[in-house]
């Protein structure tokens, strides 16, 4: 009689471990974290399979293992679907708005209006330095040549923060 009671308790333990393991793995998929819930869930599922091997016959054990694996695959697919475009996780975690120039967001104050203007170098350009262009002191670079202080230069292009100058033809 005592052996039958032990097997009855093992059946409940097996069911409890499978439910606990599935819930913990699902929690791990839905919450970012260190992996403690997922690790405990997998351990619970493995222990549940070991307990099941003591309680059920081998064919039933194989069915239980397949069901556990299919449950994990289903949860993975559900999380993937939820994380991709339009899913709940996607809407929560991903930024869908754009910060572009048309909306008024720029990381660089463009000095495109300086292209073609002339000025005078305030320091030696080797190949970077400062110049006075249109009554404005700006940091400039050359395309590799050295230009002495006090030389007339012309802005040939602007690339983000880089204002590229060359010697002005007199």
SEMAR-728087 format. One record per residue (C-alpha): residue in one letter; x, y, z. Coordinates in steps of 0.05 Angstrom, whole numbers, padded with zeros to 5 digits. Example, Ala and Ser with C-alpha at 12.3 -4.5 7.8 and 13.67 -1.06 7.14 Angstrom:
@aa: A; east: 00246; north: -00090; up: 00156 .
@aa: S; east: 00273; north: -00021; up: 00143 .
% end
This chain:
@aa: X; east: 00000; north: 00000; up: 00000 .
@aa: X; east: 00057; north: 00048; up: 00016 .
@aa: X; east: 00089; north: 00038; up: -00053 .
@aa: X; east: 00024; north: 00057; up: -00088 .
@aa: X; east: 00019; north: 00121; up: -00047 .
@aa: X; east: 00091; north: 00139; up: -00066 .
@aa: X; east: 00074; north: 00130; up: -00140 .
@aa: X; east: 00011; north: 00172; up: -00131 .
@aa: X; east: 00054; north: 00228; up: -00101 .
@aa: X; east: 00104; north: 00220; up: -00157 .
@aa: X; east: 00049; north: 00229; up: -00208 .
@aa: X; east: 00028; north: 00294; up: -00176 .
@aa: X; east: 00101; north: 00316; up: -00170 .
@aa: X; east: 00112; north: 00299; up: -00244 .
@aa: X; east: 00051; north: 00341; up: -00264 .
@aa: X; east: 00071; north: 00398; up: -00218 .
@aa: X; east: 00143; north: 00399; up: -00245 .
@aa: X; east: 00118; north: 00400; up: -00318 .
@aa: X; east: 00070; north: 00457; up: -00304 .
@aa: X; east: 00122; north: 00496; up: -00264 .
@aa: X; east: 00175; north: 00485; up: -00317 .
@aa: X; east: 00129; north: 00508; up: -00373 .
@aa: X; east: 00108; north: 00570; up: -00335 .
@aa: X; east: 00180; north: 00589; up: -00318 .
@aa: X; east: 00204; north: 00580; up: -00389 .
@aa: X; east: 00145; north: 00623; up: -00413 .
@aa: X; east: 00164; north: 00677; up: -00362 .
@aa: X; east: 00236; north: 00675; up: -00387 .
@aa: X; east: 00213; north: 00686; up: -00458 .
@aa: X; east: 00170; north: 00746; up: -00440 .
@aa: X; east: 00215; north: 00783; up: -00392 .
@aa: X; east: 00286; north: 00808; up: -00405 .
@aa: X; east: 00333; north: 00785; up: -00352 .
@aa: X; east: 00391; north: 00741; up: -00332 .
@aa: X; east: 00359; north: 00674; up: -00348 .
@aa: X; east: 00344; north: 00650; up: -00278 .
@aa: X; east: 00270; north: 00634; up: -00293 .
@aa: X; east: 00288; north: 00598; up: -00358 .
@aa: X; east: 00343; north: 00558; up: -00325 .
@aa: X; east: 00298; north: 00537; up: -00267 .
@aa: X; east: 00243; north: 00521; up: -00317 .
@aa: X; east: 00288; north: 00475; up: -00358 .
@aa: X; east: 00314; north: 00442; up: -00294 .
@aa: X; east: 00242; north: 00431; up: -00272 .
@aa: X; east: 00224; north: 00400; up: -00339 .
@aa: X; east: 00284; north: 00353; up: -00337 .
@aa: X; east: 00269; north: 00332; up: -00265 .
@aa: X; east: 00196; north: 00322; up: -00287 .
@aa: X; east: 00220; north: 00275; up: -00342 .
@aa: X; east: 00264; north: 00237; up: -00293 .
@aa: X; east: 00205; north: 00230; up: -00245 .
@aa: X; east: 00161; north: 00209; up: -00303 .
@aa: X; east: 00210; north: 00154; up: -00321 .
@aa: X; east: 00197; north: 00123; up: -00252 .
@aa: X; east: 00121; north: 00128; up: -00258 .
@aa: X; east: 00102; north: 00114; up: -00330 .
@aa: X; east: 00120; north: 00063; up: -00383 .
@aa: X; east: 00172; north: 00079; up: -00437 .
@aa: X; east: 00122; north: 00093; up: -00493 .
@aa: X; east: 00084; north: 00142; up: -00448 .
@aa: X; east: 00150; north: 00173; up: -00428 .
@aa: X; east: 00167; north: 00185; up: -00501 .
@aa: X; east: 00100; north: 00219; up: -00511 .
@aa: X; east: 00113; north: 00264; up: -00450 .
@aa: X; east: 00182; north: 00283; up: -00477 .
@aa: X; east: 00153; north: 00300; up: -00545 .
@aa: X; east: 00098; north: 00342; up: -00513 .
@aa: X; east: 00150; north: 00380; up: -00471 .
@aa: X; east: 00193; north: 00393; up: -00532 .
@aa: X; east: 00134; north: 00415; up: -00574 .
@aa: X; east: 00112; north: 00461; up: -00518 .
@aa: X; east: 00181; north: 00494; up: -00518 .
@aa: X; east: 00181; north: 00500; up: -00594 .
@aa: X; east: 00111; north: 00530; up: -00591 .
@aa: X; east: 00133; north: 00581; up: -00539 .
@aa: X; east: 00194; north: 00599; up: -00581 .
@aa: X; east: 00151; north: 00609; up: -00643 .
@aa: X; east: 00102; north: 00650; up: -00603 .
@aa: X; east: 00157; north: 00695; up: -00577 .
@aa: X; east: 00188; north: 00702; up: -00646 .
@aa: X; east: 00120; north: 00721; up: -00676 .
@aa: X; east: 00108; north: 00770; up: -00620 .
@aa: X; east: 00177; north: 00801; up: -00627 .
@aa: X; east: 00173; north: 00812; up: -00702 .
@aa: X; east: 00135; north: 00867; up: -00737 .
@aa: X; east: 00067; north: 00881; up: -00707 .
@aa: X; east: 00073; north: 00835; up: -00646 .
@aa: X; east: 00063; north: 00858; up: -00574 .
@aa: X; east: 00136; north: 00853; up: -00556 .
@aa: X; east: 00155; north: 00890; up: -00620 .
@aa: X; east: 00107; north: 00947; up: -00603 .
@aa: X; east: 00134; north: 00951; up: -00532 .
@aa: X; east: 00209; north: 00946; up: -00543 .
@aa: X; east: 00223; north: 00974; up: -00612 .
@aa: X; east: 00225; north: 01047; up: -00633 .
@aa: X; east: 00183; north: 01057; up: -00695 .
@aa: X; east: 00189; north: 01133; up: -00704 .
@aa: X; east: 00245; north: 01163; up: -00744 .
@aa: X; east: 00287; north: 01223; up: -00725 .
@aa: X; east: 00302; north: 01251; up: -00794 .
@aa: X; east: 00320; north: 01319; up: -00823 .
@aa: X; east: 00249; north: 01329; up: -00851 .
@aa: X; east: 00221; north: 01324; up: -00780 .
@aa: X; east: 00271; north: 01375; up: -00755 .
@aa: X; east: 00320; north: 01328; up: -00722 .
@aa: X; east: 00393; north: 01335; up: -00741 .
@aa: X; east: 00456; north: 01316; up: -00704 .
@aa: X; east: 00499; north: 01363; up: -00745 .
@aa: X; east: 00487; north: 01437; up: -00757 .
@aa: X; east: 00500; north: 01439; up: -00832 .
@aa: X; east: 00542; north: 01496; up: -00859 .
@aa: X; east: 00523; north: 01484; up: -00932 .
@aa: X; east: 00516; north: 01560; up: -00941 .
@aa: X; east: 00592; north: 01566; up: -00934 .
@aa: X; east: 00607; north: 01528; up: -00999 .
@aa: X; east: 00639; north: 01576; up: -01048 .
@aa: X; east: 00654; north: 01630; up: -00997 .
@aa: X; east: 00724; north: 01657; up: -00987 .
@aa: X; east: 00762; north: 01674; up: -00924 .
@aa: X; east: 00830; north: 01680; up: -00892 .
@aa: X; east: 00867; north: 01628; up: -00850 .
@aa: X; east: 00876; north: 01649; up: -00778 .
@aa: X; east: 00925; north: 01592; up: -00764 .
@aa: X; east: 00969; north: 01548; up: -00806 .
@aa: X; east: 00929; north: 01492; up: -00837 .
@aa: X; east: 00968; north: 01426; up: -00831 .
@aa: X; east: 00918; north: 01403; up: -00855 .
@aa: X; east: 00869; north: 01428; up: -00802 .
@aa: X; east: 00863; north: 01495; up: -00768 .
@aa: X; east: 00819; north: 01556; up: -00764 .
@aa: X; east: 00797; north: 01607; up: -00815 .
@aa: X; east: 00754; north: 01670; up: -00817 .
@aa: X; east: 00700; north: 01658; up: -00868 .
@aa: X; east: 00644; north: 01709; up: -00876 .
@aa: X; east: 00659; north: 01743; up: -00809 .
@aa: X; east: 00655; north: 01675; up: -00775 .
@aa: X; east: 00712; north: 01637; up: -00743 .
@aa: X; east: 00707; north: 01563; up: -00764 .
@aa: X; east: 00749; north: 01500; up: -00759 .
@aa: X; east: 00770; north: 01478; up: -00828 .
@aa: X; east: 00812; north: 01424; up: -00862 .
@aa: X; east: 00848; north: 01419; up: -00928 .
@aa: X; east: 00851; north: 01358; up: -00973 .
@aa: X; east: 00922; north: 01346; up: -00950 .
@aa: X; east: 00961; north: 01408; up: -00968 .
@aa: X; east: 00993; north: 01455; up: -00918 .
@aa: X; east: 00969; north: 01526; up: -00921 .
@aa: X; east: 01005; north: 01582; up: -00883 .
@aa: X; east: 00970; north: 01632; up: -00837 .
@aa: X; east: 00940; north: 01693; up: -00872 .
@aa: X; east: 00928; north: 01657; up: -00938 .
@aa: X; east: 00863; north: 01667; up: -00976 .
@aa: X; east: 00822; north: 01603; up: -00979 .
@aa: X; east: 00756; north: 01581; up: -01010 .
@aa: X; east: 00706; north: 01530; up: -00982 .
@aa: X; east: 00700; north: 01474; up: -01032 .
@aa: X; east: 00654; north: 01426; up: -00994 .
@aa: X; east: 00620; north: 01413; up: -00927 .
@aa: X; east: 00615; north: 01342; up: -00901 .
@aa: X; east: 00579; north: 01342; up: -00834 .
@aa: X; east: 00626; north: 01376; up: -00785 .
@aa: X; east: 00682; north: 01379; up: -00837 .
@aa: X; east: 00690; north: 01444; up: -00875 .
@aa: X; east: 00740; north: 01431; up: -00931 .
@aa: X; east: 00779; north: 01490; up: -00959 .
@aa: X; east: 00831; north: 01500; up: -01014 .
@aa: X; east: 00875; north: 01559; up: -01033 .
@aa: X; east: 00835; north: 01613; up: -01067 .
@aa: X; east: 00857; north: 01632; up: -01137 .
@aa: X; east: 00874; north: 01706; up: -01140 .
% end
